[in-house]
């Protein structure tokens, strides 16, 4: 990879700003919209379409990259196996649609985010470019060669990785969840080093993710969906206690 290599840094799976605030809609089927989020001492504005499936892609790139480096203008670039990424997006069932995969990458390139908080001030998209690399690897079964992919982050994407609070976890179990709201629950909870005494109240957590103006029927639907994912949520480090209206971290993660 052509690069202007800085000193090595720890590439985290995610960051606090990405996970704790609703930059990514809590669904795998996001809608095109403009959203302004009020955070402590600042705002985050999103213009475009980003959902949990887009977050799946970003987390795979950062956690499962083959190599990383810097572009000449100081942006992070990653070499990834798009075949393995599409398998992960398919939840272990075949391969994710090639055409849909590219549309999701385009969303990550064009959706504009403005972050103005006490800790981070940046604007741009998450990704700048996604191109087929000249580097090839053989298929493990057929031996047929396939090209790897070079994915360049934008200045904003790079700033978050370098300056935001880092979160380290395996993203693959999250891609196995059936519902986007379940993924959003996991990511929000994992952005906290410690849980509240007695865990989070489910409805309080859902309102933090869906918005304080979330309708009762939306809350009920979300509760039903996370209940469907309850067993797989354990693999993600989250325990759902529907009967007692609580959500717990299975373990405390270091940040």
C-alpha positions in Angstrom: 0.0 0.0 0.0 1.3 3.5 -0.9 1.5 5.2 2.4 3.1 7.9 4.5 3.6 5.7 7.6 3.2 7.4 10.9 4.0 5.6 14.2 1.8 2.5 14.7 -1.4 3.1 16.6 -4.0 0.8 18.2 -6.8 0.3 15.7 -9.9 -0.2 17.7 -13.1 -1.8 16.5 -15.1 1.3 17.3 -15.1 4.5 19.3 -17.4 6.1 21.9 -18.8 8.8 19.5 -19.7 6.1 16.9 -21.4 3.8 19.4 -23.0 6.0 22.1 -24.6 8.6 19.8 -27.2 7.8 17.1 -24.9 8.5 14.1 -26.1 5.1 12.8 -29.8 4.5 12.8 -30.9 1.5 15.0 -31.9 -0.6 12.0 -30.4 -2.5 9.1 -32.7 -0.7 6.8 -32.0 3.0 7.4 -33.7 5.9 5.7 -32.3 8.9 3.9 -32.6 11.8 6.4 -31.0 14.8 8.1 -30.6 14.4 11.9 -29.2 16.7 14.6 -28.2 15.0 17.8 -27.7 17.1 21.0 -24.9 15.7 23.1 -23.2 16.9 26.2 -21.8 20.3 25.3 -22.3 20.0 21.5 -24.1 18.5 18.5 -23.7 15.9 15.9 -25.4 16.4 12.5 -25.8 13.6 9.9 -27.0 14.1 6.4 -27.5 10.8 4.5 -28.2 7.2 5.2 -26.3 5.2 7.8 -27.6 2.1 9.7 -26.3 -0.8 11.7 -25.3 -2.7 8.6 -23.0 0.2 7.7 -21.5 0.0 11.2 -21.0 -3.8 10.6 -18.8 -2.8 7.6 -16.7 -0.2 9.5 -16.1 -2.5 12.4 -15.0 -5.4 10.2 -12.6 -3.2 8.3 -10.9 -2.0 11.5 -11.0 -5.4 13.4 -10.2 -7.8 10.5 -8.0 -5.7 8.2 -4.9 -7.4 6.7 -2.8 -4.3 6.7 -3.1 -0.6 7.4 -1.1 2.5 6.5 -1.5 6.2 5.9 -2.1 8.0 2.6 0.2 10.9 1.6 -2.3 13.4 3.2 -2.4 11.5 6.5 -5.6 9.5 6.2 -5.8 5.9 7.3 -6.1 3.2 4.6 -6.9 -0.5 5.1 -6.3 -3.6 3.0 -9.3 -6.0 3.5 -10.7 -9.2 2.1 -14.1 -8.1 0.7 -15.1 -11.7 0.3 -14.7 -12.4 4.0 -16.5 -9.1 4.7 -19.5 -10.1 2.5 -19.6 -13.5 4.3 -19.7 -11.7 7.7 -22.5 -9.4 6.5 -24.5 -12.5 5.4 -24.5 -13.7 9.0 -22.6 -16.9 8.1 -25.2 -17.8 5.4 -23.5 -17.6 2.0 -22.3 -14.2 0.8 -23.9 -10.8 1.0 -25.1 -9.3 -2.4 -22.1 -7.7 -4.2 -24.3 -4.9 -5.6 -25.8 -4.1 -2.2 -22.4 -4.2 -0.6 -21.1 -1.6 -3.0 -24.2 0.6 -2.3 -23.5 0.4 1.4 -19.9 1.5 0.8 -21.2 4.4 -1.3 -23.4 5.5 1.6 -20.4 5.5 3.9 -18.5 7.7 1.3 -21.3 10.2 0.7 -23.1 10.6 4.1 -21.9 13.8 5.7 -21.3 14.1 9.4 -20.5 17.2 11.4 -19.2 16.5 15.0 -18.9 19.5 17.3 -18.3 18.3 20.8 -15.9 19.2 23.5 -13.6 16.3 22.7 -14.0 16.0 18.9 -14.5 18.6 16.2 -14.6 17.2 12.7 -16.7 17.1 9.6 -16.8 14.8 6.6 -17.8 11.2 5.7 -16.4 8.0 7.3 -14.9 6.7 4.1 -13.1 8.5 1.2 -12.5 5.8 -1.3 -13.0 2.0 -1.9 -11.0 0.4 -4.7 -10.0 -3.0 -5.8 -6.4 -3.8 -5.0 -3.8 -5.4 -7.2 -3.0 -7.8 -4.4 -4.6 -11.3 -4.8 -5.2 -14.2 -2.4 -6.2 -17.7 -3.3 -9.6 -19.1 -2.3 -9.1 -21.6 0.6 -11.1 -24.4 -1.2 -10.9 -23.7 -5.0 -7.5 -22.0 -5.1 -9.0 -19.4 -7.5 -7.4 -16.0 -6.9 -9.4 -13.0 -5.8 -8.4 -9.4 -5.4 -8.3 -7.7 -2.0 -9.8 -4.2 -1.5 -8.2 -1.0 -0.4 -10.5 1.2 1.7 -9.4 4.7 2.6 -10.9 6.5 5.5 -11.7 10.3 5.3 -10.1 12.9 7.6 -13.1 12.5 9.9 -12.9 8.7 10.0 -9.2 9.0 10.7 -9.6 11.6 13.5 -12.1 9.3 15.3 -9.8 6.4 15.2 -6.8 8.4 16.4 -8.4 10.8 18.9 -11.7 9.3 20.2 -12.0 6.9 23.1 -11.3 3.5 21.7 -13.5 0.4 22.1 -12.1 -3.1 21.5 -14.3 -6.1 20.8 -15.0 -8.8 18.2 -17.7 -7.4 15.8 -18.5 -10.8 14.1 -21.1 -11.9 16.8 -22.9 -8.6 16.3 -23.3 -9.3 12.6 -25.0 -12.5 13.5 -27.9 -10.7 15.2 -31.2 -10.7 13.4 -32.3 -7.1 14.2 -30.6 -3.7 13.9 -32.0 -2.5 17.2 -30.2 -5.4 18.9 -27.0 -4.3 17.3 -27.5 -0.8 18.4 -28.2 -2.0 22.0 -24.9 -3.9 22.0 -22.9 -1.0 20.6 -24.4 1.5 23.0 -23.8 -0.7 26.1 -20.2 -1.5 25.0 -19.4 2.2 24.8 -19.7 2.3 28.6 -16.8 1.1 30.8 -19.3 0.4 33.6 -23.0 -0.3 33.8 -25.4 1.5 36.1 -26.1 -0.2 39.4 -28.6 -3.0 38.6 -28.0 -2.7 34.9 -29.8 -0.5 32.4 -33.6 -0.3 32.3 -34.7 -1.6 28.9 -37.1 1.2 28.1 -34.6 3.9 29.3 -32.0 2.4 27.0 -34.4 2.1 24.1 -35.4 5.8 24.4 -31.7 6.7 24.4 -31.3 4.9 21.2 -34.6 5.5 19.5 -35.1 9.1 20.9 -37.0 10.5 23.8 -40.0 11.0 21.5 -40.2 7.3 20.5 -43.8 6.1 20.4 -45.0 3.4 22.8 -45.6 1.0 19.8 -42.0 1.5 18.7 -40.7 0.7 22.2 -42.9 -2.5 22.2 -41.7 -3.6 18.8 -38.0 -3.0 19.8 -38.5 -5.0 23.0 -40.0 -7.9 21.0 -37.0 -7.8 18.6 -34.3 -7.8 21.2 -36.1 -10.7 23.0 -35.8 -12.6 19.7 -32.1 -12.0 19.7 -31.6 -12.6 23.5 -29.5 -15.8 23.1 -27.2 -14.4 20.5 -26.9 -11.2 22.5 -25.0 -13.2 25.1 -22.4 -14.0 22.5 -21.9 -10.2 22.2 -21.4 -9.7 25.9 -24.9 -8.5 26.6 -27.5 -10.1 28.9 -31.2 -9.2 28.4 -33.6 -9.8 31.3 -37.0 -9.0 29.7 -39.0 -10.1 32.8 -37.2 -7.6 35.1 -36.8 -4.9 32.4 -33.0 -4.9 32.6 -29.9 -5.1 30.4 -26.5 -6.1 31.7 -22.9 -6.2 30.5 -21.7 -9.8 30.7 -18.2 -8.4 31.5 -16.6 -5.1 31.8 -14.4 -4.0 28.8 -11.3 -2.0 29.1 -11.2 1.2 27.1 
